[in-house]
């Protein structure tokens, strides 16, 4: 079995540590981000707060997150 492996662009798929802790980098790569990982922080509420604080969470009805409702 052959598997193709490709590295994702760090500008398009930054880690939470890079995006949230390096404002200069975030500004220099603005417009290139596809998904911003919300790692480097522990806890559901902390992750949600950080996304809200940075204007990155646009869904406020948990029914739209998943068919199961709020994910925890």
Backbone as a chain_set.jsonl record, in Angstrom:
{"seq": "XXXXXXXXXXXXXXXXXXXXXXXXXXXXXXXXXXXXXXXXXXXXXXXXXXXXXXXXXXXXXXXXXXXXXXXX", "coords": {"N": [[0.84, -1.168, 0.0], [0.653, 2.143, -0.917], [1.161, 5.369, 0.331], [0.527, 8.728, 0.002], [2.171, 11.527, 1.274], [1.949, 14.741, 2.484], [3.151, 17.866, 3.566], [1.473, 20.32, 5.44], [0.977, 23.76, 4.789], [2.392, 26.059, 6.982], [1.562, 28.671, 7.176], [-1.05, 28.529, 6.275], [-2.228, 26.655, 7.973], [-1.793, 27.183, 10.874], [-0.389, 26.421, 14.133], [-1.899, 26.688, 17.392], [-0.143, 27.794, 19.25], [1.652, 29.231, 17.649], [-0.014, 31.033, 16.158], [-1.588, 32.427, 18.137], [0.285, 33.384, 19.932], [2.182, 34.895, 18.646], [1.998, 37.738, 17.473], [3.111, 39.37, 15.465], [3.821, 37.515, 13.45], [1.247, 36.505, 12.883], [0.001, 38.777, 11.831], [1.618, 39.257, 9.576], [1.011, 37.078, 7.994], [-1.639, 37.296, 7.504], [-4.779, 36.633, 5.996], [-3.996, 34.351, 4.739], [-4.645, 32.191, 6.258], [-6.266, 29.109, 6.729], [-7.273, 27.175, 8.496], [-7.167, 27.58, 11.93], [-5.52, 26.125, 14.437], [-6.593, 25.319, 17.697], [-4.871, 24.627, 19.754], [-2.434, 24.261, 22.394], [-3.659, 25.28, 24.594], [-5.663, 24.511, 27.376], [-8.77, 22.941, 27.987], [-12.236, 23.106, 27.269], [-13.892, 25.428, 27.659], [-11.909, 27.417, 27.844], [-10.776, 27.268, 25.283], [-12.985, 27.999, 23.69], [-13.419, 30.615, 24.645], [-11.033, 31.867, 23.843], [-11.212, 31.676, 21.025], [-13.543, 33.247, 20.662], [-12.622, 35.712, 21.724], [-10.72, 36.429, 19.826], [-12.256, 36.8, 17.642], [-12.846, 34.584, 16.077], [-14.803, 32.674, 16.208], [-17.816, 31.862, 14.909], [-20.24, 30.621, 15.172], [-22.998, 30.397, 17.178], [-25.014, 28.82, 18.03], [-25.177, 25.751, 19.335], [-26.291, 23.574, 18.055], [-25.564, 23.741, 15.438], [-22.939, 22.991, 15.406], [-22.607, 20.254, 15.519], [-24.364, 17.215, 14.776], [-24.928, 16.092, 17.166], [-25.164, 18.092, 18.96], [-23.867, 20.288, 21.481], [-20.416, 19.923, 21.736], [-18.262, 18.301, 23.927]], "CA": [[0.0, 0.0, 0.0], [1.386, 3.402, -0.982], [0.467, 6.51, 0.922], [1.148, 10.022, -0.278], [2.26, 12.359, 2.464], [2.263, 16.128, 2.17], [3.157, 18.774, 4.705], [0.571, 21.461, 5.295], [1.601, 25.07, 4.931], [2.243, 26.63, 8.315], [0.803, 29.919, 7.041], [-2.457, 28.185, 6.085], [-2.702, 25.805, 9.064], [-0.898, 27.428, 12.013], [-0.705, 25.903, 15.462], [-2.372, 27.713, 18.315], [1.007, 28.47, 19.839], [2.202, 30.189, 16.689], [-0.982, 32.073, 15.804], [-2.058, 33.231, 19.262], [1.39, 33.918, 20.735], [3.134, 35.636, 17.822], [1.155, 38.704, 16.762], [3.806, 39.81, 14.251], [3.652, 36.459, 12.444], [-0.171, 36.454, 12.511], [-0.275, 39.932, 10.967], [2.346, 39.096, 8.31], [0.398, 35.999, 7.212], [-3.088, 37.526, 7.472], [-5.406, 36.331, 4.715], [-3.52, 33.052, 4.26], [-5.056, 31.145, 7.196], [-7.413, 28.282, 6.364], [-7.722, 26.651, 9.787], [-6.27, 27.931, 13.029], [-5.658, 25.125, 15.492], [-6.767, 25.919, 19.019], [-4.119, 23.847, 20.721], [-1.607, 25.054, 23.308], [-4.53, 25.79, 25.655], [-6.394, 23.366, 27.914], [-10.142, 23.122, 28.429], [-13.233, 23.529, 26.282], [-14.28, 26.826, 27.882], [-10.761, 28.266, 27.499], [-10.662, 27.29, 23.825], [-14.091, 28.792, 23.163], [-13.173, 32.018, 24.991], [-9.968, 32.394, 22.993], [-11.772, 31.878, 19.685], [-14.437, 34.415, 20.731], [-11.809, 36.914, 21.941], [-10.006, 36.762, 18.593], [-13.229, 36.929, 16.558], [-12.703, 33.425, 15.204], [-15.923, 31.745, 16.386], [-18.959, 32.51, 14.284], [-21.437, 29.832, 15.426], [-23.406, 30.563, 18.571], [-26.013, 27.802, 18.325], [-24.428, 24.493, 19.342], [-26.906, 22.61, 17.148], [-24.866, 23.825, 14.155], [-21.595, 22.429, 15.537], [-22.618, 18.813, 15.351], [-25.707, 16.649, 14.929], [-25.072, 15.695, 18.564], [-25.268, 19.292, 19.786], [-22.628, 20.816, 22.053], [-19.33, 18.956, 21.869], [-17.423, 18.534, 25.113]], "C": [[0.889, 1.237, 0.0], [0.527, 4.523, -0.418], [1.229, 7.77, 0.554], [1.093, 10.865, 0.981], [2.691, 13.756, 2.049], [2.244, 16.943, 3.451], [2.213, 19.93, 4.42], [1.344, 22.75, 5.512], [1.338, 25.624, 6.323], [1.466, 27.944, 8.271], [-0.691, 29.627, 6.93], [-3.043, 27.429, 7.27], [-1.832, 25.987, 10.311], [-1.357, 26.74, 13.294], [-1.219, 27.043, 16.324], [-1.229, 28.492, 18.926], [1.591, 29.521, 18.923], [1.232, 31.343, 16.447], [-1.301, 32.995, 16.976], [-0.936, 33.891, 20.058], [2.401, 34.734, 19.946], [2.354, 36.601, 16.927], [1.8, 39.179, 15.464], [3.614, 38.795, 13.137], [2.206, 36.421, 11.958], [-0.526, 37.6, 11.566], [0.389, 39.781, 9.602], [1.709, 38.04, 7.411], [-1.119, 36.149, 7.111], [-3.636, 37.297, 6.069], [-4.996, 34.987, 4.147], [-4.037, 31.892, 5.111], [-6.314, 30.432, 6.708], [-8.072, 27.76, 7.632], [-6.695, 27.067, 10.821], [-6.519, 26.93, 14.143], [-5.749, 25.829, 16.839], [-6.102, 25.035, 20.067], [-3.244, 24.798, 21.538], [-2.468, 25.793, 24.328], [-5.405, 24.609, 26.091], [-7.804, 23.778, 28.312], [-11.058, 23.693, 27.363], [-13.58, 25.0, 26.434], [-13.154, 27.789, 27.524], [-10.596, 28.386, 25.988], [-11.759, 28.163, 23.206], [-13.872, 30.282, 23.437], [-12.112, 32.615, 24.073], [-10.463, 32.614, 21.567], [-12.69, 33.095, 19.659], [-13.626, 35.703, 20.838], [-11.105, 37.381, 20.671], [-10.951, 36.899, 17.394], [-13.212, 35.769, 15.584], [-13.831, 32.412, 15.353], [-17.184, 32.431, 15.904], [-20.275, 31.785, 14.532], [-21.798, 29.946, 16.896], [-24.498, 29.59, 18.97], [-25.314, 26.455, 18.217], [-25.038, 23.433, 18.428], [-26.214, 22.62, 15.792], [-23.453, 23.259, 14.215], [-21.574, 20.973, 15.127], [-24.057, 18.32, 15.43], [-25.982, 16.24, 16.376], [-25.247, 16.888, 19.487], [-23.906, 19.722, 20.29], [-21.607, 19.7, 22.241], [-18.501, 19.291, 23.091], [-16.437, 17.416, 25.275]], "O": [[1.784, 1.357, 0.836], [-0.676, 4.598, -0.668], [2.437, 7.862, 0.773], [0.073, 10.904, 1.669], [3.685, 13.924, 1.343], [1.401, 16.722, 4.321], [2.161, 20.45, 3.305], [2.26, 22.806, 6.332], [0.197, 25.653, 6.784], [0.783, 28.289, 9.235], [-1.51, 30.395, 7.435], [-4.237, 27.55, 7.546], [-1.196, 25.032, 10.757], [-2.547, 26.51, 13.507], [-1.001, 28.216, 16.021], [-1.323, 29.707, 19.104], [1.984, 30.594, 19.38], [1.624, 32.508, 16.524], [-1.286, 34.216, 16.822], [-1.179, 34.856, 20.783], [3.38, 35.219, 20.514], [2.087, 36.303, 15.762], [1.107, 39.371, 14.465], [3.284, 39.161, 12.009], [1.959, 36.317, 10.757], [-1.272, 37.407, 10.607], [-0.203, 40.135, 8.582], [1.853, 38.102, 6.19], [-1.806, 35.224, 6.678], [-3.034, 37.713, 5.08], [-5.586, 34.525, 3.171], [-3.884, 30.732, 4.728], [-7.296, 31.068, 6.325], [-9.282, 27.891, 7.815], [-5.491, 26.921, 10.606], [-7.604, 26.893, 14.724], [-5.058, 26.819, 17.081], [-6.677, 24.734, 21.113], [-3.325, 26.016, 21.372], [-2.052, 26.82, 24.864], [-5.832, 23.807, 25.26], [-8.006, 24.838, 28.905], [-10.706, 24.634, 26.653], [-13.566, 25.745, 25.454], [-13.405, 28.857, 26.966], [-10.311, 29.466, 25.471], [-11.493, 28.964, 22.309], [-14.11, 31.115, 22.564], [-12.267, 33.733, 23.581], [-10.157, 33.643, 20.964], [-12.621, 33.895, 18.726], [-13.902, 36.673, 20.132], [-10.915, 38.579, 20.463], [-10.5, 37.09, 16.265], [-13.522, 35.937, 14.405], [-13.814, 31.38, 14.682], [-17.574, 33.47, 16.437], [-21.33, 32.284, 14.14], [-20.986, 29.624, 17.763], [-24.874, 29.539, 20.141], [-24.902, 26.056, 17.127], [-24.353, 22.478, 18.062], [-26.262, 21.626, 15.067], [-22.827, 23.066, 13.173], [-20.641, 20.512, 14.469], [-24.886, 18.948, 16.088], [-27.136, 16.064, 16.765], [-25.458, 16.709, 20.686], [-22.901, 19.541, 19.603], [-21.905, 18.663, 22.834], [-18.085, 20.435, 23.271], [-15.64, 17.427, 26.213]]}, "num_chains": 1, "name": "protein.A"}
